[in-house]
Amino acid sequence: MPKVSSVVIPYAAYLRVYEPLGAFPEPERGHWERYARRPDRPTYQDELRRSLADLVPTPPVAVPVHESGDAFVLEVDGVVCVCPWRTRLRGWQALDGLGDELPPPVLDAVLPPVVRRQAALDYERWLTRNPDARPWIRTATWQVPVNWFVLVADEERRYDEGSAEAPPVLRYRTPMVQARRRVARALRTLRETMDGGPLIDGLVDVGRWLEEFHPRSLVELDYGGLVHVLPAGELADDHSAADVAEGIEALRQGDGTAAGEAYARLVERWRAVRDRRSAN
């Protein structure tokens, strides 16, 4: 695997929604129209560097003081779609889950309790003014949640092995209508064949999130920094979305053996990532 020493590497994957400009009300739509024409738009790595830079000061900045005016931009079939960063909102939401990610001594060292308490109070006040706010980006550290793979298909997979100047890329993009359809079909199968569990709960949650966006949006699953955890050969052979689809189809057909084999492949592939996380 090529060494990319100048790239910030958080071991996180991302689920993003790109909405067409027409989905945004004015004056926000005008802002994104002008923004999309800028030649100097920041990149994925710029977003990461800005986030990590906030942890350097003393005390660290847990959540940006002001919301970001940046976004990721795609143009598909002549339609400009944007995925706002909403860094401040995502920072608040990430704080809620840090207690499950880090041991208390480590968490207190990275973000002192007084900083976290102030951020929580700020978020509570902000929510009273913005009760319907939701992010366009979801983040998962050290994993790609299984329910994310349900949204995409293997033929939508794009893999680029990278070079000395650029990191590898593994991502999927799919129309919103397809993602919603796959969630509905998978939920129907799982509820008919299982008693419940985290996969069903996760699918319900992500399905509700997708319903918040314009039906002509695009959904992107990006391995992000996880491409640096998986060896290059394994990354090229990673077809996790196909394994998930095969497992759900096997359940639909009543073939528990085939479903178990597909699940076993998925577990084996991601065991190395979980082991690396434990080592850190």
C-alpha positions in Angstrom: 0.0 0.0 0.0 1.4 3.4 -0.8 2.5 5.6 2.1 0.6 8.9 2.3 2.3 10.7 5.1 0.8 14.1 4.3 -2.8 12.9 4.6 -4.8 13.1 7.8 -6.1 9.6 8.6 -9.0 9.2 11.0 -10.2 5.7 10.9 -13.8 6.6 10.0 -16.3 5.8 7.3 -19.0 8.2 6.1 -22.6 8.0 4.8 -23.5 11.2 2.9 -26.6 12.6 1.3 -26.2 15.0 -1.7 -29.4 17.1 -2.3 -30.2 18.9 -5.5 -30.0 22.7 -5.2 -33.8 22.9 -5.7 -34.3 21.2 -2.3 -32.9 24.2 -0.4 -35.0 27.2 0.4 -33.7 30.7 -0.2 -31.4 32.3 0.8 -29.5 29.1 1.4 -30.0 27.9 -2.2 -28.3 31.1 -3.5 -25.4 30.5 -1.1 -24.9 26.9 -2.4 -25.3 28.1 -6.1 -22.4 30.6 -5.6 -20.4 28.1 -3.6 -20.7 25.4 -6.3 -19.1 27.7 -8.8 -16.0 28.4 -6.6 -12.8 26.8 -8.0 -11.2 26.6 -4.5 -13.7 24.5 -2.7 -12.2 22.6 0.3 -11.7 18.8 0.1 -12.5 15.9 2.3 -9.0 16.2 3.8 -9.6 19.9 4.5 -12.6 19.1 6.6 -10.6 16.6 8.6 -7.7 18.9 9.2 -10.0 21.7 10.5 -11.7 19.3 12.9 -8.5 17.9 14.3 -7.0 21.4 14.6 -9.7 22.4 17.1 -8.4 19.8 19.5 -4.9 21.4 19.7 -5.8 24.6 21.7 -6.0 24.6 25.5 -8.8 24.1 26.4 -9.7 22.2 23.2 -12.6 23.4 21.0 -15.1 20.5 21.3 -17.6 22.1 18.9 -17.0 24.9 16.4 -18.4 28.3 17.6 -20.0 28.9 14.2 -21.6 26.5 11.8 -19.6 25.7 8.6 -20.7 27.3 5.4 -18.9 24.6 3.4 -20.2 21.5 1.5 -19.2 18.7 -0.8 -20.5 19.2 -4.3 -21.4 16.7 -7.1 -22.8 17.3 -10.6 -24.7 14.4 -12.0 -26.4 14.5 -15.4 -26.2 18.3 -15.2 -27.8 18.6 -11.8 -25.7 20.1 -9.0 -26.1 18.4 -5.7 -24.6 19.5 -2.4 -23.9 17.8 0.9 -23.5 20.5 3.6 -20.8 19.8 6.2 -22.8 21.0 9.2 -19.7 20.5 11.3 -21.1 22.1 14.4 -24.2 20.0 14.5 -22.2 16.8 13.8 -19.7 17.8 16.6 -22.5 18.0 19.1 -24.0 14.7 18.1 -20.6 13.0 18.2 -20.0 14.1 21.7 -23.1 12.1 22.8 -21.4 8.9 21.7 -17.8 9.5 22.9 -18.5 7.9 26.3 -19.0 4.6 24.4 -15.9 5.0 22.3 -13.3 6.1 24.9 -12.4 5.0 28.5 -13.2 7.8 31.0 -9.6 8.7 31.7 -8.8 9.1 28.0 -12.0 11.0 27.3 -11.2 13.4 30.2 -7.7 14.0 28.8 -8.9 14.7 25.3 -12.0 16.7 26.2 -12.2 17.8 29.9 -15.6 17.4 31.6 -16.1 21.2 31.9 -15.7 21.5 28.1 -18.2 18.7 27.4 -20.7 20.1 29.9 -20.6 23.5 28.2 -21.0 22.0 24.8 -24.0 20.0 26.0 -25.7 23.1 27.3 -25.0 25.0 24.1 -26.5 22.1 22.1 -29.6 22.0 24.3 -30.2 25.7 23.8 -29.6 25.4 20.0 -32.0 22.5 19.7 -34.8 24.6 21.1 -34.4 27.0 18.2 -33.7 24.3 15.6 -35.8 21.2 16.6 -35.9 19.7 13.0 -32.2 20.0 12.3 -30.5 16.9 10.9 -27.0 16.3 9.4 -26.3 15.4 5.8 -23.4 13.2 6.9 -23.2 10.3 9.3 -19.9 9.0 10.6 -18.8 5.6 12.0 -15.4 5.0 13.5 -13.4 1.7 12.9 -16.3 0.1 11.0 -18.9 0.4 8.3 -22.3 -0.4 9.9 -23.9 -3.4 8.3 -27.1 -1.5 7.8 -25.2 1.0 5.6 -24.4 -1.7 3.1 -28.1 -2.4 2.6 -28.5 0.9 0.9 -26.1 0.2 -2.0 -25.3 -2.5 -4.5 -22.1 -4.1 -5.6 -22.4 -2.7 -9.2 -22.3 0.8 -7.7 -19.0 0.1 -6.1 -16.0 2.2 -7.1 -12.5 1.2 -6.1 -9.3 3.2 -6.9 -6.1 1.7 -5.5 -4.5 5.2 -5.2 -0.9 6.2 -5.8 2.0 7.9 -4.0 0.2 11.2 -4.3 -3.3 10.1 -3.5 -4.9 7.6 -1.0 -7.0 4.7 -2.1 -10.8 5.2 -2.5 -13.6 2.8 -2.0 -17.1 4.1 -2.1 -20.6 3.5 -3.4 -23.1 6.0 -4.8 -26.8 5.3 -5.4 -30.0 7.3 -6.1 -32.1 8.0 -3.0 -35.1 6.1 -4.4 -32.9 3.0 -4.7 -31.6 3.3 -1.2 -35.1 3.7 0.2 -36.4 0.8 -1.8 -33.6 -1.5 -0.5 -34.2 -0.5 3.1 -37.9 -1.3 2.8 -37.2 -4.7 1.1 -34.6 -5.6 3.7 -36.8 -4.6 6.6 -39.6 -6.7 5.3 -37.4 -9.8 5.0 -35.7 -9.3 8.3 -38.9 -8.8 10.2 -40.3 -12.0 8.6 -37.3 -14.1 9.5 -35.9 -12.6 12.7 -37.2 -11.6 16.1 -35.5 -8.2 16.1 -32.0 -7.0 16.9 -29.5 -4.3 16.1 -29.6 -4.8 12.4 -33.3 -4.1 12.2 -33.1 -1.2 14.6 -30.2 0.3 12.6 -32.1 -0.1 9.4 -35.2 1.6 10.9 -33.0 4.5 12.1 -31.2 5.0 8.8 -34.5 4.7 6.8 -36.1 7.4 8.9 -33.0 9.6 8.3 -33.2 9.1 4.5 -36.9 10.1 4.5 -35.8 13.6 5.6 -34.2 14.4 2.2 -35.3 15.2 -1.3 -36.2 12.0 -3.3 -33.8 13.0 -6.1 -30.8 13.1 -3.8 -27.8 10.8 -4.0 -26.5 8.6 -1.2 -22.8 8.0 -0.8 -21.1 5.3 1.3 -17.4 6.2 1.6 -14.9 4.0 3.4 -12.9 7.2 4.2 -9.9 6.5 6.4 -10.8 2.8 6.7 -8.9 2.3 3.4 -5.7 2.7 5.5 -6.7 -0.1 7.9 -7.4 -2.9 5.3 -4.4 -4.2 3.3 -4.5 -3.3 -0.3 -5.3 -6.8 -1.5 -8.2 -7.2 0.9 -9.5 -3.8 0.0 -9.6 -4.7 -3.7 -11.5 -7.9 -2.9 -13.9 -6.2 -0.4 -17.4 -6.7 -1.7 -19.2 -6.3 1.6 -22.4 -4.9 0.1 -22.6 -8.0 -2.1 -22.3 -10.2 0.9 -25.0 -8.3 2.8 -27.3 -8.5 -0.2 -26.7 -12.2 -0.7 -27.4 -12.9 3.0 -30.7 -11.0 2.9 -31.7 -12.7 -0.3 -30.9 -16.1 1.3 -33.1 -15.3 4.2 -35.9 -14.3 1.8 -35.5 -17.7 0.1 -35.5 -19.5 3.5 -31.8 -20.7 3.0 -30.3 -20.2 6.5 -27.1 -22.0 5.5 -26.3 -19.6 2.6 -27.3 -16.6 4.8 -24.9 -17.8 7.5 -22.0 -18.2 5.0 -22.5 -14.7 3.7 -22.5 -13.3 7.3 -19.4 -15.3 8.1 -17.5 -13.7 5.2 -18.5 -10.3 6.4 -17.5 -11.0 10.0 -14.1 -12.4 8.9 -13.4 -9.4 6.7 -14.0 -6.9 9.4 -12.3 -8.8 12.2 -8.9 -7.4 11.3 -10.3 -3.8 11.6 -11.8 -4.6 15.1 -8.5 -6.1 16.2 -6.6 -3.0 15.0 -9.0 -0.8 17.0 -8.4 -2.9 20.2 -4.6 -2.6 19.7 -4.9 1.1 19.7 
